[in-house]
Amino acid sequence: MEVGQVVKGKVIEVLKFGANVELENGEKGFIHISKISNQYVQKVEDFLKVGQEVEAKIIGKGRDGKWELSLKEETKENEAEAKKEDFERKLQKFLKDSQKTYSEYKRRLDKKQGITKRK
């Protein structure tokens, strides 16, 4: 077995921060909570159950000798889409903050110059 390989296994224990998996060849693996889904995972048990069959990608080997596994779909398309969404979110926040800052500046400037709006 090697990093990057996709392996099959069965969840043998669900923990607060991940799940232990027994791989087909009898070796042990661990899926950290951050590697379970591309979505936010609050509770591992919402995604994994004891006895569930999983197909995971090997991402490394831990100090304890267990294989570190990931269930996340990490394709170039997903990464690009996530970056695009992140950029758009940041841009929207910047525009909102910029508009607010400009409005405050304009209001202070008008007040300094003694300009008041007439009804």
Secondary structure by P-SEA (a helix, b strand, c coil): ccccbbbbbbbccccccbbbbbccccbbbbbccccccccccccccccccccbbbbbbbcccccccbbbbbcccccaaaaaaaaaaaaaaaaaaaaaaaaaaaaaaaaaaaaaacccccc
